[in-house]
């Protein structure tokens, strides 16, 4: 897990953020930013750049490498700080809390403003950049692509999708986005993978999820990464999250992604509750969702 740097925010000075922003600007052109270019990118004097580099290196926000030149690059901790500082300045966050979840492609923390919220940092590409970059279409027209760019584009796409879906689909309410970070409503309940539904609840919950996917399709989106790990269930209902890979319904592979989502979702319920879930063809359910006629799973039982 990338280190939580929220506790370091109060000890940093404005010029530290100028330096970090300067490195960020330089990384648009090269993974390693030449030291000589940092005064221009950051707006600081060469002497101030030297001082701020030492402060940021000491705190682990940037990394130094000597190749044909002395170069600097942001670490995720530095990128986290830039996003966090911007969100605090926008009054989207007042307090930073405990981790809510850590995954391969995101870290989620509880934060507070006028009520408890969730802050999601996208981590796409941080540990396996080449593989992620092949799977995503964020970067098809870019010559120089970094993990930073990939993570930011993932956050932008997810935030835009949530804005389109909320409140008609049961997704977290999006509140603010900066760089690779999204502030959203904290989800009630527990992850579906960790829940134990009563027999009489199983089909009802699955029907509810399938109806939400129908509503998303009607608005124009397919989730494209459905699993038991991106669904929360509670007494109030369900919440579907993690939408950065969502595709529009006119995408050339939208039907394929919809069937994969349904195979994953229905397959999970069948494995966990084999005596409760009725047999049905994924193809029939997919067709019903696509034409807006889905009502219940029982209606498609074979």
N, C-alpha and C positions, 0 to 999 in steps of 0.2 A: 504494500500500500504506500502511496506517496504520502510524505509527512504532512500532517496538519500544521499549517503555518499561521493560523489565525492569531495565535498568541503573540506572534512577532509584529503584528501590524502596528501596535501603539509605539514601538521603539523606532520605527522607520521615519525618515524625513522626506519631505517633498522631493528633494533632489535624488533620493534613492529611486523613487518611482520614475523620475526623468531618465535615469540611467537604464532602468529595466525596460522602459518604453523604447529607449533608443536601441537597445539590443533587439527588441521585438521588431522594430522597424527595419533594422538591417537584415533580419532573418527572412524578410520577404524576398531577398535576392540571393542569399547564401546561408547555408547551415551555420557557418562560423563567420562572425562579423569581425572585420579587421579593427583592431584597436584604434588606428589612426582615423577611422571613419566615425567613431562614436561621438566626438564632439558635435559633428554636423547632425547626426541622427537624434541626439539627446538635447541639444541646445545648451550643453554645459561647456565650460572651458576645459582645455586639456588637463589642467591641474585638478579641477573638480572631478573629471572623469576618473583620473587615477585614484583619488580618494574613495569615490563611490564604488569603483570596481573592487577594491579591497574589502569594503564593508559587505558587499553582496556576495563576493566569493566566500568570505568567512561564514556567512549564514547559509550557504548552500543554495542560493537562488540562481546562480549562473555557473558556468563551467568554462575553464580556460584550456586552450590547446594550441601548441606551437606547431604549425605545419610549415608552409612557405612564409607564413606571417604569424603574428600573435593574434589568435582569434578567440571570440567569446560567443557562447550560445546560452539561451535560457534553459534552465531545467524546469520541470513541471511545477516545482515549488515557486519559482519566480513568476511563472504564468498564472498560477493560482492567486498569488498576491495581487497582481495587476487586476484580475477579474474581481477579486474580493473587495479591493479598495474602491473600484468603480461602483460596485453594488452598494457599499456602505455610503458613498457619497450621494447616491441616488435615493437614500433612505429605504432601500429594499430590505436591508438587513440591519438589525440593531445589536444582536447578540449571536454568538456562535456556540453551538452545542455539541452533542455527542454524535459519533458515526451511526448512521441508520443502515447502511449497507455498503459493501465493498465488492466490486466485481472486476472482471478483466477489462471492461470498457467504461467503467464509471465508478466514482466514489460519491456517496450521498451522506450529507450531514444534516442534523436538525439545526435550524437557525430560528431566531425570533425577530419579529417586527411587532405588529399589533396583535399577532397570535403566532403559535408555533408553525413554522414552515419547513420546507426541505430545500436544501441547496445541492444541486447535482453538478459535479465536475465530470465532463467527458474526458475519457482517457484513450480514445481510439488511437491506435498506432503507437502508443508509448512503449509497449513491450514487443509488439510484433507488427511494426509499421508496414513492411512490405506486403504481408498477407492481407491486412485490413485495406490497404490502398488498392489492391486488386479487386476487392469485393465491393467497394464503394465507387459511386460515380461522381463524387464531389470534385475530383481532381483531373478529369479527363482533358481539360483545356489548359492545364498548368505545366510549365516546364520544370520549375522548381517547386517541390512539394515537401512539406515538413509534417511531423506529427502535430505540431502546433496548428497548422492550417487545417489538417484533417479533423482534429478535435473541435476546432471552432466551427467548421462547416457542419459537423454532426449536431452541435448544439443549436446552431441557427436553424437547421432543418427540423429538428425536433420541436423547437419552440414555435416555429411557424405552423407546423402540423397541429400542435396542441391548440393554438389559437383558432385554427379552422374547426377543430372537433368540439372544443368546449363551448357551451355546456350540453350540446346535443348527444354527445357520447361520454360515457363514464371514464373520463381521463382526469389527471390532476389539473387543477386550474393553473395556467401559466401566469406568472406575475412579472418577472423581469429576466433579461438575458444579457450577458456581457461575455465576449470572447467564447470560452468553452464552458461557461457556467450558466445554469438556469435556476432561478428561484421559482418554486411552485408550491402548491398546497401540499401539506404533509398528508399522506394517505392513511385512512383509518383501516384497522383490521390487521390481518397477517397474510404473508405470502401464501398463495395457493399450495405450493409444494410442501409447506409446513402445516397445513390445515388438515383436520379430520372431520369431514362432513358426515352428518347423520344420513342414513339411507334415504330418508324422505326428502333430504335437501339436495341430493346429488344431481338429479335430472333438472331440477329447478335452477340450480346455479349454472349448469352447463347451458340450459336454454337462455338464461339471462346473458351469458357471455356471447352466445351466438347471435342474439338480437343486437348486442352492442356492435359486433362486427358488421352486422347488416346496416346499422345506422352509419357506421364509418364508411361503408361502401357507398351508401346513398349520397354521402357528402363528397365522396370522391377519393377515398384512401383505402389501401390494404396495408395491414400492419407489417407483414413480411418477416416477422421474427417472433411469432407467438409461441409461448411455452408456459409451463406452470410457474416459472420464475419471474415473469413480468405481469402477474395478476395478483391483486390483493382482494381478499374477501372479508366482509364484516357484516354485522347485523343490518347495516344500511344497504348493503348490496355489494357490487364488485367495482374495482377500478383497474383499468388496463393502462400500463405505463410502458416506457422504453419504446419510443416511436421514431428514432433517428433513421431507421432503415425503411420507413413507410414509403410506399410508391403510389402514385396516382392510379386510378382505375383504368386510365387509358394507356398505361405503361405496357410495353409489348409483352412483359412477363407477369402482368398483374394476376391473370387467372391461375398461372402456375403457383405464384406466391400464396394466393388465397387457398388453394388446395393443400399446399404445404402447411399453412397455418392450421387449417382444419384437421389435417392428419395428425399434427402434433398435439392439438388441444383435445380432440376426441380420443386419440390414442392414449393420452395420459389418463383421462377419466376411465377408459376401459381397463387399463392396467391396474389402477388403484381401486376401482369399484366394479369388478367384472360382472357381478350378479345384478347390478342396478342399472347400468347404461344399456339402452336398447340397441340392437344391431341396426346399422343404417349405412348407406353408401355415402362416402365423402363427396362423391361427384354430385349426388342428388342434393345434399346440403349446400354445396357450393353454388349450384344452379339456382337454388331457392334464395340464397343471399344475394346473388348477382341480379336477380329480377325482382328483389324486394318482397318475395312471398313467404319468407321463412316465418314460422309461428312457433312450432315446438318440434323437438327431436322425435317425439312419438309419431308425428305426422309423416315422418320419412323412414320409420322403422320397416325393416324387411322381414 
